[in-house]
Amino acid sequence: MLNYASYNSAKEGNPMPPEDRRVRRTRRLLRDALVSLVLERGYAGITVEDITDRADLGRATFYSHYTDKDDLLGQVVSDLADDLQERLGPLIPASSIGFTGKPVLEMFRHAAEERDVYRVILRGEGDGKALRKFVEDRSVAAVRIFSARAEALGVTPRIDIEVLSRAWVGEQIAVMQWWLESDPPPLTPEEVTEMLLELSLRGRYWSSGFDGELKSE
């Protein structure tokens, strides 16, 4: 993973040191090898040797970067989460005072760009550790946004904020998994975001086609 000094230097137009370029290239090769093999065989069915063979790198090179395949998978998830958070960061302030749908749209766009990595995570590969981390990260972010929104608008949530946030994240992840496993995806990122936003704003009763008040007998 590129360190911040090198990253900022590259962003400013300064040439990246050869060593940093080699490190980034090596880690990208190992990441791509892991992801492609997991999608082909499943996480449990691959070894470090399989990964290095696919990446055309030596085992010593692998162990100079990672302790084992779990360490590599963990770094893949962390890098994805960091990249997603960097993209969502500028959108968070507006979402904290109203329902914009922009963070959801950006996440689906990100998932389209990183489709294979998301598929590995959302399938629960690696004993579900990657999926649990992804769900937890998104849920913590949702709690923060929902709490800030309630405070900014002077409202009190009618159900526990943790339940509300995790239900919202769960809906997104379930839809995203279906969306990414469909080839081609049946909806554009904009279309699926609009539907999720309507569901959030209007509820399942309205979304199911019913009008008026719900009657119970």
N, C-alpha and C positions, 0 to 999 in steps of 0.2 A: 504494500500500500504506500502510495506517495506521501511523504511527510509534508507538513503544512508549509515549511520554508520553500521546498522545491515546488510545491503546488502554486504558491503565490508568485514565485519567480517565473513559472511557466505562464501564469495568467498575465503577468506584466510584460510578457514578450521576451524575457531573458531566456537564453538557451538552457535546457535542462542538462545537468551534469550527466556524462555517459553512464556512470554507475547507477544513478537513479532511473535512467531509461532502461537499463538492463534489468533492474529489480522489478520495475513495473511490467516490463514485457514478460519476465519469467512468471510473475504472479498471475498475469492475465492468462498465460498458457495453461498454468495449473488449474486456475478457476474454470476455464472453458473445458478442459479435459474432464474435470470432476463433474460438471453440469451435464455434459453430453453423455458420459458413462452412466450417471444416475438415471437419466431419462431412458437409457437403453436397457439397463440391467437391474436398476434399483440400488439404493445406497448399500444395503447389506451385502450385495453381490460383487462389490468391487474392492480392490486393495490399493495400497500406495503404489505398488509396482504397476498395476493397471493404469493408474493416473499418470505416472511418469512415462510409461510406454506411449500412451496416447499424446502426451505433451512433447514427446521426443526429448526428454530431459533425464538426467541421472538421478538416482535415489538420493545421492549426497546433496544434490541441488535442492531437492524437495525438503530434506531435513534441515537445510540451512535456513529455511523460511518457516516451516511448520513442524509441529511435533508428531502429528498423525493426521489422518483424513478428517477426524472430528474437528481438529484445530483449523484445517482448511475450510471446512463447511461453515464453521463459526465465523471465520473472517469474511467469507462470501456474504453471509447474512448481515454482518455488521457494516460492510461496505455498501450493500444495497440500502440498508436503513439510513446510513449517513447521507447517501446521495439523494434519497427520497426526502429526507428532512431538509436538506439544503434547498431543494426545489419548493417545498411547502412553506418554508420559513416566511417569505415575503407575503404569502396569502393568509397567514394566521391572524394578523390584527383585524382585518375586515371580517373574518369568520367569527371572531370573538364577540362581535356586536350584531351579527345577523347571519341568516342562512344564505350563503352565496353559491354553494356547490362547487366552488373553484378548487378547494383542496381535493375533493373526491375526483374531479375531472383530471387534475394533475396526477393523482395516483394511478388512475387508469391509463393515462398516457405513458407514465413511467413503466407500468406493467407491460404495455404493448411493446415498448422499446427493449425491456429486459424480460421478455416472455419466458424464456427457458429457465432463468433463475427463479422467477416467481413460481413457475410450475413445480420446480423441485421443492420449494418451501411449502407451497399450499398443499402438495400431496402428502406432507407429513414425513418426508424422508429424514433419515437420521434419528429414528425413534421419536419423531415429533418435536425434537428440541428446537429446530429452526422455526417451525410453525408457532410453537408456544412463545418464542421470543418475539416473533413478528406481531402476533396478536397482542401480547403484553405491551409492546412499544406503542402500537396504534391505540390501544385502550387507554393507556396513561395520557397520551396526547389528547384523546377525545374528552377525558375527564377534565383536563385543564381548559380546553376550549369551551366545553359546555358550562363549566363553573364560571368562567369569565363572562360568557354571554349572559347567563342568568343574573350575575351581579350588575353588568352594564345596563341591562334592560329593567332591572328592579323586579324580577320575578322569582318565584320559588318553585323548583321542580316538584312535580306531583309524585314522582317515584324516585327511588334512590339513584343518585347520579352515577354510581358505579354500574348499576343494572342498565340504566339508560345508555351509557357510553358503550358498554360491552354488547348490548343488543344492536346498536348502530354499527359497530365494527364487525360483529358477526354477520350481519346482513351484507355488508360490503364484501367481506372475504368469501362468503358462500357464492355470491353472484360473480365475483372475480374469478374464482376457481372454475366455475362453469364456463365463463366467458373465455378464459385463456385456453381451456381444453377443447373448445370448439374451433374447428379449422375450416374456413375462416371464421373469426368471431361473428356472431349473428347480429351484433349491434355495434355502432361506432362508440367511442368513448363518450362523446357528447350525448348520444341517445341513452346509454345506460346510466349516465350521471343524472340526466333529467328525470328518469324514472325513479331512481333512488331518492332524489330530492322531493319529488311529488309524494312518494311513500312517506318520507319523513315529515313533510308539511301537512299532509292530508290524512295519513293513516291507512291501515289495511282495509277498513270498511269502505271508504271512498274508492280506494284503489281497486277493490274487487268489483266495482260497478254499482254499488248501492248508493242511494241518495236519502236524505232526511235522517231522522234519529233512529238509532239502533233499538229495536224492540225485543225484549226478552219475554219468554212465556214460561 
